[in-house]
Amino acid sequence: MGKCCKCNGRLLCMCLLPCMMTGHLLIYIMVTIFVTISYAPPKMTIHYIAPGISANSGALASHPLSPFWNLHLEHNALWNQLQHSLDRHYNPILRGNATGTLREPKAKSSSHIRNRCLNACVSRMCSDPHLYDVNSIPEEMRTFVRSMHCRSYPILINQPTMCKRKGTKSSLDYPMLLIAIKSQVGNFENRQAIRETWGRSGFVTGEFEKKGGFVRTVFLLGRQDSSTGPHPDLKNFLDLENQKYGDILQWDFRDSFFNLTLKDLLFWHWLQQYCPTAVFIFKGDDDVFVRTGALLTYLNKRWEEHKQRRTIPDEPHMDLFVGDVINNAVPNRDPSTKYYIPESFYKGAYPTYAGGGGVVYSRSLAFRLKEVSQRVCLFPIDDVYLGMCLLRLGLAPSHHPGFLTFDLP
């Protein structure tokens, strides 16, 4: 009888043991699910905030509009390495502050640090043949490399009253279109042809008698380049031309193909200081032709559309940049062309850009280009450089069939 009870007890324990283990496992799973559902992670303090989009914020948001700069470093390419240094200088994480918001350094300090950084980088690249062999590139590119860190030049001829009001509240006091033409000292005939035809200053009626606007024209010049050959000194003739027409802007830098980018930078500074009321800017070369009336008709239409959509009456934000858009371009590696860019200077494809023969953009975008250009190393081809600056703003130029840079029928 005793042995039988012991056997039955053992059998009962063996039967109940799996049930007990299964019950414990079921209880553990239920507790785990309950803890997971009820768990709330601790709130994290946001230390760095980049400009972007958020449902409940204005200028600052919790995530950026576009990815941070690409930190991939192209070896043995000077421009890429210099840009990498600038990107690190302006990286909001590396330049974090204790307040949790991103602030720009003071203008003088930022400019000083940037120029010192670029100057040191250029000097280091030029002195170390393993990093960059300056002697292996053409003289024009060599000259550009040695001065690409400099962005500030004295103005020799200025027009400080070009866009001043004339005592009335008429809309004519505000240039609807400021025409900025890149020219050279010796190209007097080109400038005169523009003055007497499509680039004359004053009120211009739109095409087909539609609404027009007030137009002002300036010519952007550097210092006469005497290193390309024996040329007569045209300074006195340029002074007489300026006295008669008052439309010359000249800076004290050598006027060459690779220095055309400087004209954009210096013009943006002049625009903000002396002509901040211009609504649109046409930037082009002195060998192009423009149907100014048709351009004004187009711009008036875009301006009216924008005014209907704007939400800030005091300073409407209009990111208009129109031209003959070029996509998927790559650097020209042919040393015999003026567009030659050595692989040791720049690696990679070009961003989308508009042909430099002529483009039009809004005033507000011009000011934004001026600011963002401080974060983009100078590039020897001006229209490509504009594309680089637009890319840093998260923008792209708009194509318009009326801009015919190539294959004019």
C-alpha positions as a Markdown table, in Angstrom:
| # | Residue | x | y | z |
|---|---|---|---|---|
| 1 | Met | 0.0 | 0.0 | 0.0 |
| 2 | Gly | 2.8 | 2.4 | 0.9 |
| 3 | Lys | 4.8 | 1.6 | -2.3 |
| 4 | Cys | 1.7 | 2.1 | -4.4 |
| 5 | Cys | 1.1 | 5.7 | -3.0 |
| 6 | Lys | 4.8 | 6.6 | -3.6 |
| 7 | Cys | 4.5 | 5.5 | -7.2 |
| 8 | Asn | 1.3 | 7.5 | -7.7 |
| 9 | Gly | 2.9 | 10.6 | -6.2 |
| 10 | Arg | 5.9 | 10.4 | -8.5 |
| 11 | Leu | 3.6 | 9.9 | -11.5 |
| 12 | Leu | 1.5 | 13.0 | -10.4 |
| 13 | Cys | 4.6 | 15.1 | -10.0 |
| 14 | Met | 5.9 | 14.2 | -13.4 |
| 15 | Cys | 2.6 | 15.1 | -15.0 |
| 16 | Leu | 2.3 | 18.4 | -13.2 |
| 17 | Leu | 5.9 | 19.5 | -13.8 |
| 18 | Pro | 5.4 | 20.4 | -17.5 |
| 19 | Cys | 2.2 | 22.3 | -16.7 |
| 20 | Met | 3.9 | 24.3 | -14.0 |
| 21 | Met | 6.9 | 25.2 | -16.3 |
| 22 | Thr | 4.5 | 26.2 | -19.1 |
| 23 | Gly | 2.5 | 28.3 | -16.6 |
| 24 | His | 5.6 | 30.1 | -15.4 |
| 25 | Leu | 6.6 | 30.7 | -19.0 |
| 26 | Leu | 3.2 | 32.1 | -19.8 |
| 27 | Ile | 3.3 | 34.4 | -16.8 |
| 28 | Tyr | 6.8 | 35.7 | -17.9 |
| 29 | Ile | 5.6 | 36.4 | -21.4 |
| 30 | Met | 2.6 | 38.3 | -20.2 |
| 31 | Val | 4.7 | 40.4 | -17.8 |
| 32 | Thr | 7.2 | 41.1 | -20.5 |
| 33 | Ile | 4.4 | 42.3 | -22.9 |
| 34 | Phe | 2.9 | 44.5 | -20.2 |
| 35 | Val | 6.2 | 46.1 | -19.3 |
| 36 | Thr | 7.0 | 46.7 | -23.0 |
| 37 | Ile | 3.6 | 48.4 | -23.6 |
| 38 | Ser | 3.8 | 50.5 | -20.5 |
| 39 | Tyr | 7.4 | 51.6 | -21.0 |
| 40 | Ala | 8.0 | 55.2 | -21.9 |
| 41 | Pro | 11.6 | 56.2 | -22.9 |
| 42 | Pro | 13.2 | 59.1 | -21.1 |
| 43 | Lys | 13.0 | 62.5 | -22.9 |
| 44 | Met | 16.3 | 63.4 | -24.5 |
| 45 | Thr | 17.6 | 66.9 | -24.5 |
| 46 | Ile | 18.2 | 68.2 | -28.0 |
| 47 | His | 21.5 | 70.0 | -28.1 |
| 48 | Tyr | 21.8 | 70.8 | -31.8 |
| 49 | Ile | 19.1 | 72.1 | -34.0 |
| 50 | Ala | 19.6 | 72.6 | -37.7 |
| 51 | Pro | 17.4 | 74.6 | -40.1 |
| 52 | Gly | 14.7 | 72.3 | -41.5 |
| 53 | Ile | 11.0 | 71.5 | -41.4 |
| 54 | Ser | 8.8 | 70.7 | -38.4 |
| 55 | Ala | 5.1 | 70.9 | -37.6 |
| 56 | Asn | 5.6 | 73.2 | -34.7 |
| 57 | Ser | 8.7 | 75.3 | -35.4 |
| 58 | Gly | 9.7 | 78.2 | -37.5 |
| 59 | Ala | 13.2 | 78.9 | -38.6 |
| 60 | Leu | 14.7 | 76.0 | -36.6 |
| 61 | Ala | 13.5 | 72.4 | -36.7 |
| 62 | Ser | 14.5 | 69.0 | -35.4 |
| 63 | His | 15.8 | 67.7 | -38.7 |
| 64 | Pro | 17.5 | 69.4 | -41.6 |
| 65 | Leu | 16.0 | 70.2 | -45.0 |
| 66 | Ser | 18.8 | 68.3 | -46.7 |
| 67 | Pro | 21.6 | 65.9 | -45.6 |
| 68 | Phe | 24.7 | 67.3 | -44.0 |
| 69 | Trp | 27.6 | 68.0 | -46.3 |
| 70 | Asn | 29.2 | 65.0 | -47.8 |
| 71 | Leu | 32.4 | 64.3 | -45.8 |
| 72 | His | 33.9 | 62.0 | -48.4 |
| 73 | Leu | 37.3 | 63.3 | -49.1 |
| 74 | Glu | 38.6 | 63.0 | -52.7 |
| 75 | His | 42.4 | 62.5 | -52.4 |
| 76 | Asn | 44.8 | 64.6 | -54.5 |
| 77 | Ala | 42.1 | 67.1 | -55.6 |
| 78 | Leu | 42.8 | 70.5 | -54.2 |
| 79 | Trp | 39.3 | 72.0 | -54.5 |
| 80 | Asn | 37.7 | 69.0 | -52.8 |
| 81 | Gln | 40.1 | 69.1 | -49.9 |
| 82 | Leu | 39.6 | 72.8 | -49.4 |
| 83 | Gln | 35.9 | 72.4 | -49.5 |
| 84 | His | 36.1 | 69.6 | -47.0 |
| 85 | Ser | 37.9 | 72.0 | -44.6 |
| 86 | Leu | 35.2 | 74.6 | -45.0 |
| 87 | Asp | 32.5 | 72.0 | -44.5 |
| 88 | Arg | 34.0 | 70.9 | -41.3 |
| 89 | His | 34.3 | 74.5 | -40.2 |
| 90 | Tyr | 30.6 | 75.1 | -40.7 |
| 91 | Asn | 29.4 | 71.7 | -39.5 |
| 92 | Pro | 26.8 | 72.4 | -36.8 |
| 93 | Ile | 27.7 | 69.4 | -34.8 |
| 94 | Leu | 31.4 | 70.2 | -34.7 |
| 95 | Arg | 30.6 | 73.9 | -34.0 |
| 96 | Gly | 27.9 | 73.1 | -31.4 |
| 97 | Asn | 27.2 | 75.5 | -28.6 |
| 98 | Ala | 25.7 | 75.4 | -25.1 |
| 99 | Thr | 22.4 | 77.1 | -26.0 |
| 100 | Gly | 21.1 | 74.4 | -28.3 |
| 101 | Thr | 20.8 | 76.7 | -31.3 |
| 102 | Leu | 23.0 | 77.3 | -34.3 |
| 103 | Arg | 24.6 | 80.7 | -34.5 |
| 104 | Glu | 26.9 | 82.1 | -37.1 |
| 105 | Pro | 30.2 | 83.5 | -35.9 |
| 106 | Lys | 30.7 | 87.2 | -36.1 |
| 107 | Ala | 31.3 | 88.4 | -39.7 |
| 108 | Lys | 34.9 | 89.6 | -39.1 |
| 109 | Ser | 35.8 | 86.5 | -37.1 |
| 110 | Ser | 34.3 | 84.1 | -39.6 |
| 111 | Ser | 35.9 | 85.8 | -42.5 |
| 112 | His | 39.3 | 85.9 | -40.7 |
| 113 | Ile | 39.1 | 82.2 | -39.8 |
| 114 | Arg | 37.9 | 81.2 | -43.2 |
| 115 | Asn | 40.6 | 83.2 | -45.1 |
| 116 | Arg | 43.3 | 82.0 | -42.7 |
| 117 | Cys | 42.2 | 78.4 | -43.1 |
| 118 | Leu | 42.1 | 78.6 | -46.9 |
| 119 | Asn | 45.3 | 80.5 | -47.0 |
| 120 | Ala | 47.0 | 77.8 | -44.9 |
| 121 | Cys | 45.5 | 75.0 | -47.0 |
| 122 | Val | 46.5 | 76.6 | -50.3 |
| 123 | Ser | 50.0 | 77.2 | -49.0 |
| 124 | Arg | 50.3 | 73.7 | -47.7 |
| 125 | Met | 49.0 | 72.2 | -51.0 |
| 126 | Cys | 51.2 | 74.4 | -53.1 |
| 127 | Ser | 54.3 | 73.6 | -51.1 |
| 128 | Asp | 53.9 | 69.8 | -50.8 |
| 129 | Pro | 54.2 | 68.2 | -54.2 |
| 130 | His | 52.7 | 65.0 | -52.9 |
| 131 | Leu | 49.4 | 66.9 | -52.2 |
| 132 | Tyr | 49.3 | 69.2 | -55.2 |
| 133 | Asp | 51.8 | 69.8 | -57.9 |
| 134 | Val | 51.1 | 73.5 | -58.9 |
| 135 | Asn | 53.8 | 73.4 | -61.6 |
| 136 | Ser | 52.0 | 70.7 | -63.5 |
| 137 | Ile | 49.0 | 72.8 | -64.4 |
| 138 | Pro | 48.7 | 75.7 | -66.9 |
| 139 | Glu | 49.7 | 79.2 | -65.8 |
| 140 | Glu | 46.1 | 80.5 | -65.7 |
| 141 | Met | 45.0 | 77.8 | -63.3 |
| 142 | Arg | 48.2 | 78.2 | -61.3 |
| 143 | Thr | 47.5 | 81.9 | -60.9 |
| 144 | Phe | 43.9 | 81.1 | -59.8 |
| 145 | Val | 45.1 | 78.6 | -57.2 |
| 146 | Arg | 47.5 | 81.0 | -55.6 |
| 147 | Ser | 44.8 | 83.7 | -55.1 |
| 148 | Met | 41.6 | 81.6 | -54.7 |
| 149 | His | 41.5 | 82.3 | -50.9 |
| 150 | Cys | 41.1 | 86.1 | -51.5 |
| 151 | Arg | 37.6 | 87.4 | -52.0 |
| 152 | Ser | 37.9 | 91.0 | -51.0 |
| 153 | Tyr | 39.2 | 93.6 | -53.5 |
| 154 | Pro | 39.0 | 97.5 | -53.5 |
| 155 | Ile | 36.5 | 99.0 | -55.8 |
| 156 | Leu | 38.1 | 101.4 | -58.3 |
| 157 | Ile | 35.0 | 102.8 | -60.0 |
| 158 | Asn | 31.7 | 102.8 | -58.1 |
| 159 | Gln | 28.1 | 103.9 | -58.7 |
| 160 | Pro | 26.7 | 104.5 | -55.2 |
| 161 | Thr | 23.7 | 106.5 | -56.4 |
| 162 | Met | 22.7 | 104.1 | -59.3 |
| 163 | Cys | 19.5 | 103.0 | -57.5 |
| 164 | Lys | 18.8 | 106.0 | -55.3 |
| 165 | Arg | 15.3 | 107.3 | -55.0 |
| 166 | Lys | 14.6 | 110.6 | -56.7 |
| 167 | Gly | 12.3 | 112.2 | -54.2 |
| 168 | Thr | 9.0 | 110.5 | -55.3 |
| 169 | Lys | 7.1 | 107.4 | -54.3 |
| 170 | Ser | 6.7 | 106.2 | -57.9 |
| 171 | Ser | 7.5 | 102.6 | -58.6 |
| 172 | Leu | 10.0 | 103.9 | -61.2 |
| 173 | Asp | 12.4 | 104.6 | -58.3 |
| 174 | Tyr | 12.7 | 100.8 | -57.8 |
| 175 | Pro | 14.4 | 99.0 | -60.6 |
| 176 | Met | 12.2 | 96.2 | -61.8 |
| 177 | Leu | 15.3 | 94.8 | -63.5 |
| 178 | Leu | 19.0 | 95.4 | -62.8 |
| 179 | Ile | 21.1 | 94.3 | -65.8 |
| 180 | Ala | 24.6 | 93.3 | -64.7 |
| 181 | Ile | 27.0 | 92.6 | -67.6 |
| 182 | Lys | 30.4 | 91.1 | -67.3 |
| 183 | Ser | 32.7 | 93.0 | -69.6 |
| 184 | Gln | 36.4 | 93.8 | -69.9 |
| 185 | Val | 38.1 | 97.2 | -70.2 |
| 186 | Gly | 38.8 | 96.9 | -73.9 |
| 187 | Asn | 35.3 | 95.9 | -74.9 |
| 188 | Phe | 33.9 | 99.4 | -75.3 |
| 189 | Glu | 32.1 | 98.6 | -78.6 |
| 190 | Asn | 30.2 | 95.7 | -76.9 |
| 191 | Arg | 29.1 | 98.0 | -74.0 |
| 192 | Gln | 28.1 | 100.8 | -76.3 |
| 193 | Ala | 26.0 | 98.4 | -78.4 |
| 194 | Ile | 24.2 | 97.2 | -75.3 |
| 195 | Arg | 23.6 | 100.8 | -74.0 |
| 196 | Glu | 22.0 | 101.8 | -77.4 |
| 197 | Thr | 19.8 | 98.7 | -77.8 |
| 198 | Trp | 18.5 | 96.2 | -75.3 |
| 199 | Gly | 20.4 | 97.4 | -72.2 |
| 200 | Arg | 19.4 | 101.1 | -72.2 |
| 201 | Ser | 18.5 | 102.4 | -68.7 |
| 202 | Gly | 15.0 | 103.8 | -68.1 |
| 203 | Phe | 11.5 | 102.6 | -68.4 |
| 204 | Val | 11.0 | 99.8 | -70.8 |
| 205 | Thr | 7.6 | 98.6 | -72.0 |
| 206 | Gly | 6.8 | 94.9 | -71.9 |
| 207 | Glu | 6.5 | 93.0 | -75.2 |
| 208 | Phe | 3.2 | 93.5 | -77.0 |
| 209 | Glu | 2.7 | 96.7 | -75.0 |
| 210 | Lys | 2.3 | 94.8 | -71.8 |
| 211 | Lys | 3.4 | 95.9 | -68.4 |
| 212 | Gly | 7.1 | 96.8 | -68.3 |
| 213 | Gly | 9.3 | 98.2 | -65.6 |
| 214 | Phe | 12.2 | 100.5 | -64.8 |
| 215 | Val | 15.6 | 99.1 | -65.9 |
| 216 | Arg | 19.2 | 99.9 | -64.8 |
| 217 | Thr | 22.3 | 98.6 | -66.4 |
| 218 | Val | 25.8 | 98.2 | -64.9 |
| 219 | Phe | 29.0 | 96.7 | -66.4 |
| 220 | Leu | 31.3 | 94.6 | -64.2 |
| 221 | Leu | 35.0 | 95.0 | -64.8 |
| 222 | Gly | 38.3 | 94.0 | -63.3 |
| 223 | Arg | 41.6 | 95.6 | -63.8 |
| 224 | Gln | 43.0 | 95.5 | -67.3 |
| 225 | Asp | 45.1 | 92.3 | -67.8 |
| 226 | Ser | 48.5 | 93.4 | -69.2 |
| 227 | Ser | 50.1 | 90.0 | -68.7 |
| 228 | Thr | 48.4 | 88.5 | -71.9 |
| 229 | Gly | 50.3 | 90.7 | -74.3 |
| 230 | Pro | 51.2 | 94.3 | -75.2 |
| 231 | His | 48.0 | 96.4 | -74.9 |
| 232 | Pro | 47.6 | 100.1 | -74.7 |
| 233 | Asp | 46.7 | 101.6 | -71.3 |
| 234 | Leu | 43.0 | 102.3 | -71.6 |
| 235 | Lys | 42.5 | 103.7 | -68.1 |
| 236 | Asn | 41.9 | 107.3 | -69.3 |
| 237 | Phe | 39.4 | 106.1 | -72.0 |
| 238 | Leu | 37.6 | 104.1 | -69.3 |
| 239 | Asp | 37.4 | 107.2 | -67.1 |
| 240 | Leu | 35.9 | 109.2 | -69.9 |
| 241 | Glu | 33.4 | 106.5 | -70.6 |
| 242 | Asn | 32.4 | 106.4 | -67.0 |
| 243 | Gln | 32.0 | 110.1 | -66.8 |
| 244 | Lys | 29.7 | 110.1 | -69.7 |
| 245 | Tyr | 27.5 | 107.1 | -68.9 |
| 246 | Gly | 28.0 | 106.4 | -65.1 |
| 247 | Asp | 27.4 | 102.7 | -65.4 |
| 248 | Ile | 30.8 | 101.1 | -64.8 |
| 249 | Leu | 31.7 | 99.0 | -61.7 |
| 250 | Gln | 35.4 | 98.2 | -61.6 |
| 251 | Trp | 37.4 | 96.3 | -58.9 |
| 252 | Asp | 41.1 | 96.0 | -58.4 |
| 253 | Phe | 41.7 | 92.4 | -59.5 |
| 254 | Arg | 43.1 | 91.0 | -62.7 |
| 255 | Asp | 40.4 | 90.5 | -65.3 |
| 256 | Ser | 40.7 | 87.0 | -66.6 |
| 257 | Phe | 38.4 | 84.1 | -67.5 |
| 258 | Phe | 39.1 | 82.2 | -64.3 |
| 259 | Asn | 38.3 | 85.4 | -62.2 |
| 260 | Leu | 34.8 | 85.8 | -63.6 |
| 261 | Thr | 33.5 | 84.2 | -60.4 |
| 262 | Leu | 34.9 | 87.1 | -58.4 |
| 263 | Lys | 32.6 | 89.4 | -60.3 |
| 264 | Asp | 29.6 | 87.5 | -59.0 |
| 265 | Leu | 30.8 | 87.7 | -55.4 |
| 266 | Leu | 31.7 | 91.4 | -55.5 |
| 267 | Phe | 28.6 | 92.3 | -57.4 |
| 268 | Trp | 26.4 | 90.7 | -54.7 |
| 269 | His | 28.1 | 92.8 | -52.0 |
| 270 | Trp | 27.6 | 95.9 | -54.1 |
| 271 | Leu | 23.9 | 95.0 | -54.8 |
| 272 | Gln | 23.1 | 94.6 | -51.1 |
| 273 | Gln | 24.8 | 97.9 | -50.2 |
| 274 | Tyr | 23.9 | 100.2 | -53.1 |
| 275 | Cys | 20.9 | 98.6 | -54.9 |
| 276 | Pro | 18.9 | 96.5 | -52.5 |
| 277 | Thr | 15.6 | 97.6 | -54.1 |
| 278 | Ala | 16.1 | 95.9 | -57.5 |
| 279 | Val | 13.4 | 93.2 | -57.8 |
| 280 | Phe | 15.2 | 91.0 | -60.4 |
| 281 | Ile | 18.8 | 90.8 | -61.7 |
| 282 | Phe | 19.9 | 89.7 | -65.2 |
| 283 | Lys | 23.5 | 88.6 | -65.2 |
| 284 | Gly | 25.1 | 88.0 | -68.6 |
| 285 | Asp | 28.1 | 88.5 | -70.9 |
| 286 | Asp | 28.7 | 91.5 | -73.1 |
| 287 | Asp | 28.3 | 89.4 | -76.3 |
| 288 | Val | 24.7 | 88.3 | -75.8 |
| 289 | Phe | 21.4 | 89.8 | -77.0 |
| 290 | Val | 18.3 | 90.0 | -74.8 |
| 291 | Arg | 14.7 | 90.8 | -75.7 |
| 292 | Thr | 14.3 | 93.0 | -72.7 |
| 293 | Gly | 10.6 | 93.6 | -73.2 |
| 294 | Ala | 9.8 | 89.9 | -73.3 |
| 295 | Leu | 11.9 | 89.4 | -70.2 |
| 296 | Leu | 10.0 | 92.1 | -68.3 |
| 297 | Thr | 6.7 | 90.6 | -69.4 |
| 298 | Tyr | 7.8 | 87.2 | -68.0 |
| 299 | Leu | 9.1 | 88.7 | -64.8 |
| 300 | Asn | 6.0 | 90.8 | -64.2 |
| 301 | Lys | 3.9 | 87.7 | -64.5 |
| 302 | Arg | 6.1 | 85.7 | -62.1 |
| 303 | Trp | 6.1 | 88.7 | -59.7 |
| 304 | Glu | 2.3 | 89.0 | -59.6 |
| 305 | Glu | 2.0 | 85.2 | -59.1 |
| 306 | His | 4.4 | 85.4 | -56.2 |
| 307 | Lys | 2.7 | 88.4 | -54.5 |
| 308 | Gln | -0.6 | 86.4 | -54.5 |
| 309 | Arg | 1.1 | 83.5 | -52.7 |
| 310 | Arg | 3.4 | 85.4 | -50.3 |
| 311 | Thr | 2.7 | 85.2 | -46.6 |
| 312 | Ile | 5.2 | 87.9 | -45.4 |
| 313 | Pro | 4.3 | 91.2 | -46.9 |
| 314 | Asp | 7.4 | 93.1 | -45.7 |
| 315 | Glu | 10.0 | 90.9 | -47.4 |
| 316 | Pro | 8.7 | 88.2 | -49.8 |
| 317 | His | 11.0 | 85.3 | -50.2 |
| 318 | Met | 11.3 | 84.4 | -53.9 |
| 319 | Asp | 13.8 | 81.8 | -55.0 |
| 320 | Leu | 13.7 | 82.4 | -58.8 |
| 321 | Phe | 16.7 | 81.4 | -60.9 |
| 322 | Val | 16.1 | 80.9 | -64.6 |
| 323 | Gly | 18.3 | 80.1 | -67.5 |
| 324 | Asp | 19.5 | 77.5 | -70.0 |
| 325 | Val | 19.9 | 74.5 | -67.6 |
| 326 | Ile | 22.8 | 72.0 | -68.1 |
| 327 | Asn | 22.5 | 68.6 | -66.4 |
| 328 | Asn | 25.0 | 65.8 | -65.8 |
| 329 | Ala | 28.0 | 67.9 | -66.9 |
| 330 | Val | 31.6 | 66.8 | -66.1 |
| 331 | Pro | 34.8 | 68.7 | -66.0 |
| 332 | Asn | 36.6 | 69.3 | -69.3 |
| 333 | Arg | 39.9 | 67.4 | -69.2 |
| 334 | Asp | 41.3 | 68.7 | -72.5 |
| 335 | Pro | 44.3 | 71.0 | -71.7 |
| 336 | Ser | 43.8 | 72.9 | -75.0 |
| 337 | Thr | 40.4 | 74.4 | -74.0 |
| 338 | Lys | 39.8 | 77.4 | -71.8 |
| 339 | Tyr | 37.4 | 75.3 | -69.7 |
| 340 | Tyr | 40.2 | 72.8 | -68.8 |
| 341 | Ile | 40.0 | 71.6 | -65.2 |
| 342 | Pro | 42.8 | 69.2 | -64.1 |
| 343 | Glu | 41.7 | 66.1 | -62.1 |
| 344 | Ser | 44.3 | 67.1 | -59.5 |
| 345 | Phe | 42.2 | 70.3 | -58.9 |
| 346 | Tyr | 38.7 | 68.9 | -58.9 |
| 347 | Lys | 37.1 | 65.5 | -58.9 |
| 348 | Gly | 33.5 | 64.6 | -59.5 |
| 349 | Ala | 30.7 | 65.7 | -61.7 |
| 350 | Tyr | 29.3 | 69.2 | -61.8 |
| 351 | Pro | 26.0 | 70.1 | -60.2 |
| 352 | Thr | 23.1 | 71.2 | -62.3 |
| 353 | Tyr | 23.8 | 74.8 | -63.4 |
| 354 | Ala | 22.6 | 77.3 | -66.0 |
| 355 | Gly | 24.8 | 78.5 | -68.8 |
| 356 | Gly | 26.6 | 81.6 | -67.9 |
| 357 | Gly | 25.7 | 83.5 | -71.1 |
| 358 | Gly | 22.7 | 84.9 | -69.3 |
| 359 | Val | 20.6 | 84.1 | -66.3 |
| 360 | Val | 18.0 | 85.9 | -64.3 |
| 361 | Tyr | 17.3 | 85.6 | -60.6 |
| 362 | Ser | 15.4 | 87.4 | -57.8 |
| 363 | Arg | 16.8 | 89.9 | -55.4 |
| 364 | Ser | 16.1 | 87.7 | -52.3 |
| 365 | Leu | 17.9 | 84.8 | -53.9 |
| 366 | Ala | 20.9 | 87.1 | -54.7 |
| 367 | Phe | 21.3 | 87.9 | -51.0 |
| 368 | Arg | 21.0 | 84.2 | -50.1 |
| 369 | Leu | 23.7 | 83.3 | -52.7 |
| 370 | Lys | 25.9 | 86.0 | -51.3 |
| 371 | Glu | 25.7 | 84.4 | -47.8 |
| 372 | Val | 26.1 | 80.8 | -48.9 |
| 373 | Ser | 29.0 | 81.6 | -51.1 |
| 374 | Gln | 31.1 | 82.1 | -47.9 |
| 375 | Arg | 30.7 | 78.3 | -47.5 |
| 376 | Val | 31.7 | 77.4 | -51.0 |
| 377 | Cys | 35.3 | 77.5 | -52.2 |
| 378 | Leu | 35.9 | 79.6 | -55.3 |
| 379 | Phe | 35.7 | 77.7 | -58.5 |
| 380 | Pro | 37.3 | 79.0 | -61.8 |
| 381 | Ile | 34.2 | 78.6 | -63.9 |
| 382 | Asp | 31.5 | 81.1 | -62.8 |
| 383 | Asp | 28.3 | 79.4 | -64.0 |
| 384 | Val | 29.4 | 76.1 | -62.4 |
| 385 | Tyr | 30.1 | 78.0 | -59.2 |
| 386 | Leu | 26.6 | 79.4 | -59.2 |
| 387 | Gly | 25.3 | 75.8 | -59.5 |
| 388 | Met | 27.4 | 74.8 | -56.5 |
| 389 | Cys | 26.0 | 77.7 | -54.4 |
| 390 | Leu | 22.4 | 76.8 | -55.4 |
| 391 | Leu | 23.0 | 73.2 | -54.5 |
| 392 | Arg | 24.2 | 74.3 | -51.0 |
| 393 | Leu | 20.9 | 76.2 | -50.7 |
| 394 | Gly | 18.9 | 73.0 | -51.7 |
| 395 | Leu | 17.8 | 74.7 | -54.9 |
| 396 | Ala | 18.2 | 74.1 | -58.6 |
| 397 | Pro | 18.0 | 76.5 | -61.6 |
| 398 | Ser | 14.8 | 76.4 | -63.7 |
| 399 | His | 15.0 | 75.9 | -67.4 |
| 400 | His | 13.3 | 78.2 | -69.8 |
| 401 | Pro | 13.4 | 77.7 | -73.6 |
| 402 | Gly | 13.8 | 81.4 | -74.1 |
| 403 | Phe | 17.4 | 81.2 | -72.9 |
| 404 | Leu | 19.4 | 80.0 | -75.8 |
| 405 | Thr | 23.1 | 79.7 | -74.8 |
| 406 | Phe | 24.0 | 77.2 | -77.5 |
| 407 | Asp | 22.8 | 76.3 | -81.0 |
| 408 | Leu | 21.0 | 79.5 | -81.6 |
| 409 | Pro | 18.8 | 78.8 | -84.7 |
